[in-house]
Amino acid sequence: MTVKLLDLRTNEDGGHDPDEFFESGGKVVLEEETGTVDIEYSQRDGDNFLIYRWTAEVWDGRPEWWSKTLDAVARTYGADVDEMRSNLKSLHPLARAYAYIDIADYYGLMNFDSYPMRLTPFEMTCRYSRLLDIKVPLLDELLKARSADTSPDPSWPWEKKRTYNDGRNAILAILPDIFVL
């Protein structure tokens, strides 16, 4: 299944810097090819990260556990409650996702995901490296060690020298699915 990165915001200043994201955590909004919009909200927990994940479903306006106090959520973040309701019902994935993020910030992330994933910094990097199109230092070292072998891989139907992405994708392919989107 293909997953597309819609947005990334860091916890520190709300910017889009991947290096800061891997230092402090942040919010990632993903869209699957089915149209499902998922939010992954990461926070530092000592040396590791906690990853909270939930789906930003289109709200149909029926009562939810958080809907009675939506005006308090909107006031806390300086938003208009009618605009927040509209965003929760919106088909625009980012508007809807950030309305849900405001609610999660107000009530606490554990109310949206009671069992967050706990990842090391390396596991976090592996999980998001494809989406952010970044190079992973450990993978670079593994590829350098193999670079002495310039012969083509006999299992490949064509002859070409391995590239960084070929090696990175081969290594990421053997990692457990929890680490790679």
C-alpha positions in Angstrom: 0.0 0.0 0.0 1.3 3.4 -0.9 1.4 6.1 1.8 1.8 9.8 0.9 3.2 12.4 3.3 0.9 15.4 3.4 2.6 17.4 6.1 5.2 17.3 8.8 5.4 19.8 11.8 8.0 19.7 14.5 7.0 20.0 18.2 9.5 22.8 18.9 8.4 25.5 16.5 5.9 24.0 14.2 8.5 24.1 11.3 9.1 21.5 8.7 12.8 20.7 9.4 13.4 16.9 9.4 16.5 17.2 11.6 14.5 19.0 14.3 11.7 16.4 13.8 14.2 13.6 14.7 15.4 15.6 17.7 12.1 16.6 19.3 9.3 14.7 17.5 6.4 16.2 15.8 3.2 15.6 13.8 3.0 13.7 10.5 -0.1 13.6 8.4 -0.3 10.7 6.0 -2.8 9.7 3.3 -3.2 6.2 2.2 -4.1 5.4 -1.4 -7.6 4.5 -0.1 -8.0 8.2 1.0 -7.7 7.4 4.7 -5.9 10.1 6.6 -3.8 9.1 9.5 -2.0 11.2 12.1 1.2 10.2 13.7 2.2 12.3 16.7 5.6 11.6 18.1 7.0 12.8 21.4 10.4 12.3 23.1 10.2 9.9 26.0 13.7 10.0 27.5 16.0 8.5 24.9 13.2 7.1 22.8 10.1 8.3 21.1 6.4 7.5 21.6 4.4 7.4 18.4 0.6 8.0 18.8 -1.4 7.1 15.7 -5.0 7.6 14.9 -7.3 8.1 11.9 -8.7 11.6 11.1 -12.2 10.5 10.1 -14.7 12.9 8.6 -17.0 13.9 11.5 -20.6 13.4 10.8 -21.8 15.9 13.5 -23.1 13.2 15.8 -22.1 13.5 19.5 -18.6 12.3 20.2 -16.9 12.1 23.6 -15.0 15.4 22.8 -17.8 17.2 20.9 -19.6 18.8 23.9 -16.5 20.8 24.8 -15.4 21.7 21.3 -15.9 25.4 22.1 -13.4 25.1 25.0 -10.9 23.4 22.6 -11.3 26.2 20.0 -10.9 28.9 22.7 -7.7 27.3 24.0 -6.1 27.5 20.5 -7.6 30.8 19.4 -9.8 29.2 16.8 -13.4 29.8 15.9 -15.6 26.9 17.1 -17.7 27.0 13.9 -14.6 26.8 11.8 -13.3 23.9 13.9 -16.6 22.0 13.4 -16.3 22.8 9.7 -12.7 21.5 9.5 -13.7 18.3 11.3 -16.4 17.7 8.6 -14.1 18.8 5.8 -12.9 16.5 3.0 -9.7 18.5 3.0 -7.3 16.2 4.8 -5.0 18.7 6.4 -7.8 20.9 7.8 -9.4 17.9 9.3 -6.1 16.5 10.7 -5.1 19.7 12.4 -8.6 20.0 14.0 -8.1 16.5 15.4 -4.6 17.4 16.6 -6.0 20.4 18.5 -8.5 18.1 20.2 -5.7 15.6 21.0 -3.5 18.3 22.4 -6.3 19.6 24.6 -7.4 16.2 26.0 -4.1 14.3 25.8 -2.8 11.9 23.2 -3.5 8.8 25.2 -7.2 9.5 24.6 -6.6 8.9 20.9 -4.1 6.0 21.1 -3.8 4.2 24.4 -0.9 2.0 23.2 1.6 4.2 21.4 4.6 2.6 19.7 7.9 3.1 21.5 10.8 3.6 19.0 14.5 4.2 19.4 15.9 7.2 17.4 17.3 4.8 14.8 13.9 3.0 14.5 12.2 6.4 14.1 14.6 7.3 11.4 14.0 4.0 9.6 10.3 4.5 9.9 10.2 8.0 8.3 13.3 7.9 6.0 11.4 6.9 2.8 8.7 9.6 3.4 11.2 12.3 4.1 13.7 11.1 1.4 16.6 11.3 3.8 19.8 9.2 4.0 20.2 7.1 7.2 23.9 7.2 8.4 24.0 3.5 9.4 22.6 2.5 6.1 25.4 4.6 4.5 28.0 2.7 6.4 26.5 -0.6 5.4 26.5 0.4 1.8 30.1 1.7 1.9 31.2 -1.7 3.3 29.6 -3.4 0.3 30.8 -0.8 -2.3 34.0 -2.8 -2.9 31.8 -5.3 -4.7 31.0 -3.6 -7.9 29.9 -6.7 -9.8 26.2 -6.7 -10.6 23.9 -8.7 -8.4 23.2 -11.9 -10.4 19.6 -12.0 -9.2 18.9 -8.7 -11.1 17.7 -9.1 -14.6 19.8 -6.2 -15.8 23.4 -5.3 -15.1 24.0 -2.0 -13.2 25.9 -0.8 -10.3 24.0 -0.7 -7.0 22.9 2.8 -6.0 22.3 4.2 -2.6 18.5 3.9 -2.9 18.8 0.2 -4.1 20.8 -0.6 -1.0 18.7 1.5 1.3 15.5 -0.1 0.1 16.9 -3.6 0.3 18.0 -3.0 3.9 14.7 -1.3 4.8 12.8 -4.2 3.2 14.2 -6.6 5.8 13.2 -4.4 8.8 10.0 -5.2 10.6 7.0 -3.4 9.1 6.6 -1.3 12.3 9.7 0.7 11.3 8.9 1.4 7.7 5.9 3.1 6.2 
